[in-house]
Amino acid sequence: AALEELRARGFEICAAALGPDAVALDDFAPPRRVALAVGQESAGVSAATIAAADAVLRIPMAPGIDSLNVAVASAVCLHRLSRGERR
């Protein structure tokens, strides 16, 4: 319900997650208003949140690195989303 309320207020919902359909963060053009969903470190973002998201974003990482902790991942995503050009 919270995601739908944000969408109704003009936010595009982005989820930070790994997956075959995830867009590299560097290749994503941030929308004018964005809400970022991140998950807990062990389970990640829920399947329901990913399904409700407008975009799923992944942080490009070096081979052999499978994840970052949630605080670091959030900081990287928020930095990129807050400094990018808006559509």
N, C-alpha and C positions, 0 to 999 in steps of 0.2 A: 504493500500500500504506500509506503514511503517513497519508493521509486516512481510510482505513478503520480504521486503528488508533485515530486520534483519535475517530472516531465511536463505536467500540466502547467507548471510555473515557468516553462521555457528552458529547462535544463536538458542537455543530452547526457545520457547515462553511459559511463564508461566503466568497464570492469578490468582490473589488472589480473591477468591469469595467463597460464601457459596453455597452449592448445593449437591444433592444426589450423584453425581459422583466425587465430590472434594476429593482429596487425602490429608490426614493429613500432614502438613508440616514436622513433625518429621519422617514420613515414606517415604518421597521423597528423592531419591538420586540425588543431583544436577548434572546437566550435566556440561561439561567443560566450555561451554559458555551459559549463560542464560540471557534472557531479562524478566523483570517482569512488567506486566501490572496491575495497580490498578485503581479503579474507584473512583468517587466522593462519599462522605459519604452518601448522600441520595439515589442515584440510583445504586451505585456500578459499576462494569465493564459491558460494553454493551454486549448484546447477540451476536453481531457480533464478538467482541473480544474473548469471551469465545469459540465460534465456531471455531475461527482461532487458538486458543491456542493449544499447544502440551500437556499441563497439566494444570489442574485447582487445585489450592492449597487452603486449609483452615487452619486456625490457630486453634488448639484445645483450647477450652475454657471451663470454669466451667459451669455446668448447670445453666440456668437462665441468662447467659450473651450472648446476641445475636450478638454483634458486637463491634469493636474497631474503633476509628476514623482513618482516612486514614493515618495520619502521623505515628501513633503508629503501625498500621498494616504493613505499608511499612517498618518501621525499624525492626520489628520482622522478616519479610520475608527476607529482605536483609541480616540481621545478619546470619540467618540460611543458606541461599543460598551461602553466601560468606565464611562460615567456614566449610561447609560440605565436605566430600570426593567427589572428582570428578569422574565421570565414564569415 
